[in-house]
Amino acid sequence: INNYKYSNKFKERILNIPKSIRAKSIEQIAKRLSLTREEASKNESLNDEPIRGISGGISKRRFYITKSQGRIHYFLDNNVLLFDSLNIQHDEDLN
């Protein structure tokens, strides 16, 4: 992925979480950006997956920070990745 952005909601959230979770989040974002969608889906530490119920040609997906620390949600549209939300509780902000 060569083109990525962060929503204002995401930027605000990542600045206001515990430092240990922030560090792991940044590590996982870097890993996700270095992999194709297929590779990220197969990577056990990311477990990148689609979020069901989203339509309109834009793919909403999520991947683990860690299995116990929550997930990062993002949109993928024409190889542009928009990090949308960072959730440190299971299925928080799932809409």
Residue pairs with C-beta under 8 A, 6 or more apart in sequence:
1 32
1 33
1 79
1 81
2 79
3 79
3 80
3 81
4 33
4 80
4 81
4 82
4 83
5 80
5 81
5 82
5 83
6 14
6 82
6 83
7 82
7 83
7 84
7 85
9 84
9 85
10 83
10 84
10 85
10 86
13 85
13 86
14 22
14 25
14 26
14 86
15 22
17 25
17 86
17 88
21 65
21 69
21 70
21 88
24 65
24 66
24 69
25 65
25 72
25 86
28 45
28 46
28 63
28 64
28 65
28 72
29 72
29 83
31 40
31 43
31 45
31 46
32 40
32 46
32 48
32 63
32 72
32 81
33 81
35 43
35 46
37 48
37 61
37 76
40 46
40 48
40 63
41 47
41 48
41 49
45 64
45 66
46 63
46 64
47 63
47 64
47 67
48 61
48 62
48 63
49 61
49 62
49 63
50 59
50 60
50 61
51 60
51 61
51 62
51 73
51 94
54 60
57 77
58 75
58 76
58 77
59 75
59 76
59 77
60 73
60 74
60 75
60 76
60 84
61 73
61 74
61 75
61 76
62 71
62 72
62 73
62 74
63 71
63 72
63 74
64 70
64 71
65 71
65 72
65 86
65 88
69 88
70 86
70 87
70 88
70 89
70 90
70 92
71 86
71 87
72 83
72 85
72 86
72 87
73 83
73 84
73 85
73 86
73 87
73 93
73 94
74 81
74 82
74 83
74 84
75 81
75 82
75 84
76 82
85 93
87 93
87 94
